[in-house]
Each structure stands twice: as C-alpha cells, then as structure tokens.
C-alpha cells in the first residue's frame, strides 16, 4: 500500500527532525554551561554555578523540555521534493553554527551578570547565574522548534512544550524561593529588579535567533 509507505517515510523523517532538535538543544545548552564555567575560571572568578546546580539544569530543566520535542507536530513539508535533505552527518554545518552561536550568547549573558555581582554575596551570584541559564534554556527550547520559523509562530501547536515550560518555570521558582530547595541547591531569593535584569539579559538569545531565521527565510525566497 503506497499510502502506508508514504506515511512510514514521513514518520521516519519526523523522527529524524526530532533527533536534530534534541541534539541542537542539548549541545547548545551544554556548550553554554561549559563555556560559562571555563570562562569564569579563565577570568579568575569563583565558579559561576556549582555542581549541584549544573545537575539541576541538565536533569530537571533539560529533561522536561527535550521530552516535549517528541510531540512536536510535523511541518507538513517533509514529503515534498527538495524540502527534506539529509547530510552525511546529522550535526551539519548550519546546526553546528547554531550550537556555537547559542552557547556563546548564553555564556556572554551569564558572565556579564556574574561580573556585575561577583564582588557581593557568592550565593546570590550563583543563584543569578543558575537562573539566567535556566531562562536561556527555556528560550532556547522554543528557538529549537524550527530552523526557519519564528518562535512566535504556531505557539499552541505543541501543548506539551507549553506544559513543560510551565513546569520548569515552577520548579525554578521553587529552587529560588523554597527553603528545602534553597538548602539543596545553595540558592537565595531574588527580588523583582533582579528578575528584570535576568530577563533583559536573556532577550538577546531570542532576538538574535529571530534575526538569523529572518535572514534564512529571505535567502530562501531569493533562491526561488
């Protein structure tokens, strides 16, 4: 049955794209964390985030968000000629570029905040670094949904990503404000102004990726 064959091909290509999204998200956030730690050490600063906080980001924040990628609906373009191309390596040059770019932006945003707070309370500094990395990971998850489409398009097509985002936001609030989580993660409460600063320093990741996608879309239109 040719319809079954077509459905199987589309499903396989959908799985391929999901693997791409997961690898892009995990490697880019991992690079952001790695560059942040290495950058802080090179600059002679105390560790921007401690080991248990890195585990929190990797197992809690990343865990919920990456699972939701499996529920991302197909773009509807996977069976059209020229719309789907595989390369020899699943991590090709465009994906590698996005990984490095995202990791670099996450590092710059985090280290900028660490520089501003490093001479004060160390627990406050690591709490802010942990929180800005978490916010950047939330944004990165929405950025990774598509290679070319804006993160603001089709916001409701993957309710699992919405639920996962709400869950990780709630867990991060617990990490910052709940006494039990504070003791475990070595965090301290943040005030409203500090949250505003964290959000402002996280916006460049969204804006730069939106600009990249816009340029890619314009380039694709120019080739037609």
C-alpha positions as CSV (number, residue, x, y, z in Angstrom):
1,X,0.0,0.0,0.0
2,X,1.7,3.2,-1.2
3,X,-0.2,5.3,1.4
4,X,1.4,3.2,4.1
5,X,4.8,3.6,2.6
6,X,4.3,7.4,2.4
7,X,3.2,7.5,6.0
8,X,6.2,5.5,7.1
9,X,8.6,7.7,5.2
10,X,7.0,10.9,6.7
11,X,7.2,9.3,10.2
12,X,10.8,8.4,9.7
13,X,11.7,11.9,8.6
14,X,9.7,13.3,11.5
15,X,11.8,11.2,13.9
16,X,15.0,12.5,12.1
17,X,13.9,16.1,12.7
18,X,13.1,15.4,16.3
19,X,16.6,14.0,16.9
20,X,18.0,17.1,15.2
21,X,16.0,19.4,17.6
22,X,17.1,17.4,20.7
23,X,20.8,17.4,19.7
24,X,20.7,21.1,18.8
25,X,19.1,21.9,22.2
26,X,21.2,19.7,24.3
27,X,24.5,20.5,22.7
28,X,23.9,24.3,22.6
29,X,22.8,24.5,26.2
30,X,25.7,22.2,27.2
31,X,28.1,24.4,25.4
32,X,26.6,27.5,27.2
33,X,27.2,25.9,30.6
34,X,30.7,24.7,29.7
35,X,31.8,28.0,28.2
36,X,30.4,29.8,31.3
37,X,32.4,27.7,33.7
38,X,35.6,27.7,31.7
39,X,35.2,31.5,31.1
40,X,34.8,32.1,34.8
41,X,37.9,30.1,35.6
42,X,40.0,31.8,32.9
43,X,39.0,35.2,34.3
44,X,40.0,34.0,37.8
45,X,36.5,34.3,39.2
46,X,34.8,31.8,41.6
47,X,32.7,29.1,39.9
48,X,29.7,30.9,38.3
49,X,27.5,27.8,39.1
50,X,28.2,24.9,41.4
51,X,28.0,21.2,40.5
52,X,24.6,20.5,42.0
53,X,23.1,23.5,40.1
54,X,24.5,22.1,36.8
55,X,22.9,18.8,37.6
56,X,19.6,20.7,38.2
57,X,19.8,22.3,34.8
58,X,20.7,19.1,33.0
59,X,18.3,16.7,34.6
60,X,15.3,18.9,35.5
61,X,15.2,21.8,33.0
62,X,16.6,19.9,30.0
63,X,14.7,16.7,30.9
64,X,11.2,18.1,30.7
65,X,11.9,20.3,27.7
66,X,13.6,17.7,25.5
67,X,10.8,15.1,26.1
68,X,8.3,17.6,24.7
69,X,10.2,17.8,21.4
70,X,8.9,14.3,20.6
71,X,5.4,15.7,20.5
72,X,6.3,18.5,18.0
73,X,3.9,18.2,15.1
74,X,5.1,17.6,11.5
75,X,5.6,20.7,9.4
76,X,3.7,19.1,6.6
77,X,6.6,19.7,4.2
78,X,8.5,16.5,4.9
79,X,7.3,14.6,1.8
80,X,7.6,17.5,-0.7
81,X,10.5,17.4,-3.1
82,X,13.5,19.4,-2.0
83,X,12.0,20.2,1.4
84,X,13.9,17.4,3.3
85,X,17.5,16.8,2.9
86,X,19.8,14.6,5.0
87,X,23.5,15.1,5.2
88,X,26.3,12.6,5.9
89,X,26.4,13.8,9.5
90,X,23.2,14.6,11.5
91,X,25.1,17.6,13.0
92,X,25.8,19.5,9.8
93,X,27.3,23.0,9.4
94,X,24.1,25.0,9.9
95,X,23.3,23.1,13.1
96,X,26.9,23.3,14.4
97,X,26.8,27.1,13.8
98,X,23.5,27.4,15.8
99,X,25.0,25.3,18.6
100,X,28.1,27.5,18.9
101,X,26.2,30.8,18.4
102,X,23.6,29.8,21.1
103,X,26.3,28.6,23.5
104,X,28.3,31.8,23.0
105,X,25.3,34.1,23.7
106,X,24.4,32.1,26.8
107,X,27.9,32.5,28.0
108,X,28.2,36.2,27.4
109,X,24.8,36.9,29.1
110,X,25.7,34.8,32.1
111,X,29.2,36.0,32.6
112,X,28.0,39.6,32.3
113,X,25.7,39.1,35.2
114,X,28.4,37.3,37.2
115,X,30.8,40.2,36.6
116,X,28.2,42.6,38.0
117,X,27.5,40.5,41.1
118,X,30.8,38.7,41.8
119,X,32.1,41.1,44.4
120,X,29.0,40.6,46.6
121,X,27.3,37.6,48.1
122,X,28.6,34.4,46.4
123,X,25.3,32.6,47.0
124,X,23.4,35.5,45.3
125,X,25.9,35.4,42.4
126,X,25.4,31.6,41.8
127,X,21.7,31.9,42.2
128,X,21.5,34.6,39.5
129,X,23.9,32.6,37.2
130,X,21.7,29.5,37.7
131,X,18.5,31.4,37.0
132,X,19.7,33.2,33.9
133,X,21.0,29.9,32.5
134,X,17.6,28.4,33.2
135,X,15.7,31.2,31.5
136,X,18.1,31.0,28.5
137,X,17.3,27.3,28.2
138,X,13.6,28.0,28.2
139,X,14.0,30.4,25.3
140,X,16.4,28.0,23.5
141,X,13.8,25.3,23.6
142,X,11.3,27.5,21.7
143,X,14.0,28.6,19.4
144,X,14.9,25.0,18.5
145,X,11.4,24.1,17.3
146,X,12.2,25.2,13.8
147,X,15.2,26.0,11.6
148,X,13.4,28.9,9.9
149,X,10.1,29.7,11.5
150,X,9.8,32.3,14.2
151,X,9.4,31.1,17.8
152,X,6.2,33.2,17.9
153,X,4.5,31.3,15.2
154,X,2.2,28.3,15.9
155,X,2.6,28.8,19.7
156,X,-0.2,26.4,20.5
157,X,0.6,23.5,18.2
158,X,2.7,21.7,20.8
159,X,0.8,21.9,24.1
160,X,3.4,19.5,25.7
161,X,6.1,22.1,25.2
162,X,3.8,24.7,26.8
163,X,3.2,22.4,29.8
164,X,6.9,21.5,30.1
165,X,7.8,25.2,30.1
166,X,5.3,26.0,32.8
167,X,6.6,23.1,34.9
168,X,10.2,24.1,34.6
169,X,9.3,27.7,35.5
170,X,7.5,26.5,38.6
171,X,10.4,24.3,39.5
172,X,12.9,27.1,39.1
173,X,10.7,29.3,41.4
174,X,10.9,26.5,44.0
175,X,14.6,26.3,43.5
176,X,14.9,30.0,44.3
177,X,12.3,30.5,47.0
178,X,11.5,27.2,48.7
179,X,13.7,26.7,51.8
180,X,14.2,23.0,51.2
181,X,15.3,23.6,47.6
182,X,17.5,26.5,48.7
183,X,19.3,24.2,51.1
184,X,19.9,21.6,48.5
185,X,20.8,23.9,45.6
186,X,22.6,26.6,47.7
187,X,20.3,29.4,46.4
188,X,18.9,32.5,47.9
189,X,15.7,34.5,47.0
190,X,15.9,37.1,44.2
191,X,14.0,40.4,44.2
192,X,11.8,41.8,41.4
193,X,14.6,44.0,40.0
194,X,17.0,41.1,39.7
195,X,14.4,39.1,37.8
196,X,14.0,42.1,35.4
197,X,17.8,42.2,34.9
198,X,17.9,38.4,34.3
199,X,15.0,38.6,31.7
200,X,16.7,41.6,30.0
201,X,20.0,39.7,29.7
202,X,18.2,36.7,28.3
203,X,16.4,38.5,25.5
204,X,19.4,38.7,23.1
205,X,19.2,35.0,22.6
206,X,15.7,35.2,21.3
207,X,16.2,38.4,19.2
208,X,19.5,37.2,17.6
209,X,17.9,33.8,16.7
210,X,14.8,35.6,15.3
211,X,17.1,37.7,13.1
212,X,19.0,34.7,11.9
213,X,15.8,32.9,11.0
214,X,14.5,36.1,9.2
215,X,17.7,36.2,7.1
216,X,17.5,32.5,6.3
217,X,13.8,32.9,5.1
218,X,14.8,35.9,3.0
219,X,17.6,34.0,1.4
220,X,15.4,31.0,0.7
221,X,12.8,33.3,-1.0
222,X,15.6,34.9,-3.1
223,X,16.6,31.5,-4.4
224,X,13.1,30.6,-5.7
